[in-house]
Amino acid sequence: MLTALVAMAPPAAAAETYYRPSDGVLHIAGHGFGHGHGLSQWGAYGGAESGKTWQQIVAWYYNSPALAKKSSTITVQLSAVGSGPATVRPATNLTASDHASHSLVLPTVDASKRTYDLWRGALASDGTFRLQGHTSAGWANVAAPAGGTSSAWTGWVRFGDRARVVTLVRPSGTRVNYRDSIQFDKVSGTTGMTVNITNLEHYLYGVVPSEMPCSWTPTVGGTKRLDGLEAQAVAARSYASWRLANPRNSLATIIDNTFDQAFGGYSAEQTAASDCPWTTTTGVKTSASDAAVDATAAQIMVDSSGHAIFAQYSASNGGFELSGGQSYLPSRPDAWDGKPTESWSSHSWTDTITASQLQAAYPAIGTFQSLTVTSRERLTGVDQNGHTVGE
């Protein structure tokens, strides 16, 4: 869940001016990637490397929140589909249904014995729903069951199958597997929206490996630790639970990208199972990501009223967690954020920008001559190691 860059610098009492270099290239050094509120994903990894439990990690980043349990169904907007039809691959006992209780186990061949290779829910030019099957002859409408017409599909078209995994075909041709069901809804007119309807734990299975590398399982005292992934699972589940009370729109609880949380569906689970196999203490073979979700099953962070907190998180805070305007989103230095020794880290970074790029981005300034920083946020506090920062 990333929204902006966070660049930190020491506090300054007076304005500082940086003049245009002779070659017109400005060199920038900064720290952090993301809004810097709540959990730092690199910091959670660093906390796990330091031997901290997931409870200790979330306690630091969210100011010792209370914990509760939450289970629910969640509706996830699949942004890559856009407003067009929801197209899925055939599967054993693939079923289409709608709001009017029509339900049809989709046939494998049409009346001319041509094989169906795709199915989709779509909107006709008059804004009514259609179920359509694709064969070598192209797309054709399929009537609702029990004597219904092709225009009898009502409210939405939902796909599910016996295996409870549906393969969605994006407009780009990419195939992505999702648990439970795929539904095509109507926004207005002929504009639609495709969503994945699943339960909260299944949703988390697709979020955790999409938000944090499943390989972030450091070895501490000879034992590989899931605590960083577990902290991510609790933060993501808490944010999703907050969204359940504050849905993204009238048709979807949450969206599958950085406007909310990255969500790769069952395909992300399958990749994690291949890349990061994990065997639980009871001998169950799974992935590190799924194991982290299961180890924290249903756990969310809540406020003093028992409501899920707005559990923001970002990739890296650059060494200082920034206040998010809530008591559970404090401002404090973060020693864990810079601890991991991966080959790449967003904790500290450098970049360049040219004067011509600045002028193109802000044409009202004319020719760029200088940049003056008039004030900086004063960042002070005590980190996890008891060290005072900023005094």
N, C-alpha and C positions, 0 to 999 in steps of 0.2 A: 504494500500500500504506500505509494510514493507520490508526492505532489510537488516538491520544490527542492532546490538546493539550499543547504544551510552552510554559510561561510562564517567562520568565527575568527575574531581577532582580539587582541588585548584592548581593554577600555582606554579611551583617550580623552583627556580633559579639553583639548583644543581641536579645532578643525584641521584636517590633513588634506593637502592637495597633491595630486599625482598628475604630472604634466605629460603631454603627448610625447612618446619617445621619437627619436629621429627616424627610426625605421617604421614608425606607425603601428608597431606590434606591442600590445600590452600583455604582460605575463602575470597570471593570477595564481595564487596559492590559496587553497581553502581546505576545509575539513567538513566531512559529513555528506550524506546524500539522503534527502528526504526532508520532511518538515521538522523532524527532531523531537516530536511530542511522543510521550509514552515509551514503549519498548523499542530499543535499538536491536535490530536483528543481529548485527555483528556483536553488540554488547551481550545479547543472550548467549551467543556462541562463546564469547569470552568468559561469561559467568560460569558456563558449563565447564570450560577449560580450567577454571579456578576451583572446581569441585562443588559448585553451588547447585542446590536442587532447583527444580522449576518453581517451587513455592517461594524460595528465596529470591529468585530472579524476578518474578512478577511482583513480589513485595517491594523490591527496590524501585522498579520502573513505575509502579502504579500506587506508590505510597501506602503499602500494606492494606490492600483491599480485602473486604470480606469475600468468601467464596460461597457459591450456591450451585445447584444443579439445574440444568435446562435441557429439555428435549422438545423437539418441534419438527414440523415440516417447513421447508424453506423453498422459495421460488426464485430461481437464479436467471437473470436476463443474460442470454448468450449474445454478446455484442457483435461477434464476428459475422453473424447471420444477417444483420441489418434488418430491414423492414420487409424483406421478401419472404417467399415460402419457407417452411421447415421441411427439409428433405432428409429422409432416412434410408438406410439400407434394409433390405428384407432380412428376416430372421425367423427362426422356428416359432410358430404361433405369435408372430407380430400382430398386434391388435390395434385398431383405430377406434376411438370412442369420442363422444362429444357431451356437451352440457345437457342435451335432451335424452340422455341415457341410451343413445344408439351405440352399439358395440359390434364390431365386425372383425373376425379373425381373417387377416388379409390372405387372399389366394396366392398361389405361386405362379399360376398362368391365367391368361384371359380366355375369353370364349373361343378365340382362334388358336389356343394352345401356345401363345407367345409368352415367354417367361418375363415376369416382372423383375426388373433389376433395381428399381427405385420407387419409393412412395413419398408423397408430400401432402402437407396441408397447405392450402392456398386460399386467397381471396379472389373472387370473380370481380369483373368490372363494376358490378352493382353492389359490391361490398358484402356479398354473402359467401359463406364458406364452401370449399370444395375439397373432397378427398380425391387425389389423382394418383394413378399408377403409371409407371413408365415401362414400355416394352420397345422392341425394335421398331414399332410403328409410331413411337412418340408417346406423349402424355395423353391420358384419357380419364375422364371423370368416372368415379365409381359411386354407385348409388348407396344410400344408407340402407341397412337391412330392414326386413319385415315390410317389404313393399315401398320403402321410402325412395324418394327421387335423389338425383345427384345434388340438388340444392337443399336437401333436408338436414344436412349437417349444420349444427347450431351451436353458437356460443364460443366454441373453440374446437380444435381437432387435436387429440392427444394420442401419442404412440407409446406402447409398452409391450414387453414380451415376457415369456415365461422365465427367461434367464435374468430378467430385470436389468439388462444392459442394452441400451439402444445406441446404434451408430448413426450419428448426425453427419451429413455431408454439407460442409460449408460451401458458399458460393465459389470459393477458390478451388474447390475440389478436395480439400483436405478433409479427412475423416477423423472424427473425435468420438470416443465412446463415453457415454454418460450412464450413470446408474438410474434405475427406477423409470422415469418417463420424460418424454419430450413433448411439449405442448406448443401449438401455434395459436396465439391470441390475436385479437383485433384491437388496434389502438384507435383508429378512426378511419372512415372511408375505406380505402384499399390498402392502408398501411398496417402492417402486422408486427408482431414481436414473438420471438422464439424463446422459450424458457425451459429450464430443467427443473422439474419438481422432484425433490428428494428429501430425505430426512437430514437433520443437522449433522449427525456423525458421518454419514456418507458424503455430505458437502465438505466437511473438514478433511476427509481423505483426499479430496481433490484440491484443497487449498494449501495444506501444509507443504507438500513437495513443490508447489508452484510459487510459494512465497519464500521458502528457505531451502537451500541445498540439503538433500537427504543425507549427504555425506558428513554433515556437521555433527558428528558423534565422537567428540574427543575422548581419548583414553586417559583416565585419571586413576592412579593407583592400580594400574593393570586391568582396569575395567572400562569398557566403552560406555559412554554416558549419553542418554537420550534427553537430558534436561533442557538443552537449548531448543530442541524440536518440541519438547513438551510445553515449554513456556510459549513458543509460537502457537501451538495448538490452543492453549488457554486464551491467549490474546485474540486469536482469530475467531474462536467460538464466542468470546465475549462481545467482540465487535458485531458479529453476525446476529447475536441475540439482541443487541441494541438496535440493529436494523429491523428486526422483527417488530419492534415497537415504533420504529421510525422508517417505514419502507421507502425504497428508492422511488417507486411510482405506484400507480394504481394496479398494475399487473404483476410487478415483480418486487420481491423483498429487497434484492441486492443485485448488483451487476458484477460480471466476472472479470473486471479489469481494475486498474489502479484508481478508478473513481471510488471503488470499494476495496475488493480484494481479488488478487489473481486466483483464478479457478480453472484447472485443467481437466476436471471431470475424472472419469475412470481411467482415461488414457494416461493422466499424470500418475495415478496409482500404479499402473502397469509399468511405466518407465522406472518409478522408484523401486518397485519390486525387483526389477532387473539390475538397476544400478546400485542399490543399497539393501541387499537381502538382510533379513534380521530374523533370528530365532528367539522367541520369548522364553521366559523361565519355565513355562509349561510345555515347551517343545513345539509351539505353533510357528510355522514358517510364514513370514510376512515381510514387509519393508520397514525400515527404520521410521519412516514417516507415519505409516499406519499404526505401528507399535506405539508411537508417541501420542497419537490420537486416542488409541484404546487405553493407554495408561492414565490418561486424564479424562476419561469418558464423562461427558455431560458437565464437566467443571467450567464454571464461568465466574467472572469477577462482578460484584454488585456493589452499589452505593449504599448509603445508610438507610435508604427506603426499600432496599431489596431489588432495585432495578439494575439491569445490565449496564455496565459503564460504557462510555464512549471510548473504547480501548484502542486508541490510535497507536500506530507503530510505523517505523520507517527503517530503511536499510542501515543507516549509521547516523548518529548524532554528532560525530566528530569529536567526541569527548565531553559533551555537555548536553544533557537533556533540557529541552526548553519547555517552559510553562505552557500548558494547553488551555489555561483559563478555568480548569477544574481542580478541586482539591486532590484528586487522584492523578493529575498530570502535573507533577511538580517541576521546579527548575533546580537542577543540581548537577554537579560534575559527575562524569561517568568514566571510571578507570577501566571498566571491562571492555568498552567499545574499541579501544586500540590494542587489546591483548592478543587476539588471534594472529597467527603468523602465516596466513594463507599468502599465496603469491600475488593476489590482488586484494586490495582493501579500499573501501571508499572513505576510510577514516581520514586520510590526508590525500590531497590530489593537487595537480597543477594543470593549467590550461592556458590557452592564448586566445586573444580576440584582437582584431585589427580595428584601426580607427575608421576605416571605410565600412566595416560591419556595424559599428556603433552608429555611424551616420545614417546608414540605410535603415537600421531598426528604429532610430529616433530622428527622422528628418527635420523636425522642428528645431533641433539644436544647431543646425548648419554644420560648419566645419568643427570637428572636435578638437579642442585645445587642451582641456584639463578636466579632471574629476576631483571634486572636493567632498570628503566625508565629514559631515558636520557633527555627527555624534554616533556613539556605539552603545549597544546594550551592555550594561555592566553585569558580568556573569561571575558569581561568587558562590561558594558553598563547600561542603565537605563530601569527598567521594567515598566509595565503598571501603577504601583502605584507611580511612580516617585522616586523609590528607586535605588540608584546607587549600582551596583554589581561588585565585582572584583577589587575594588580600595583599 
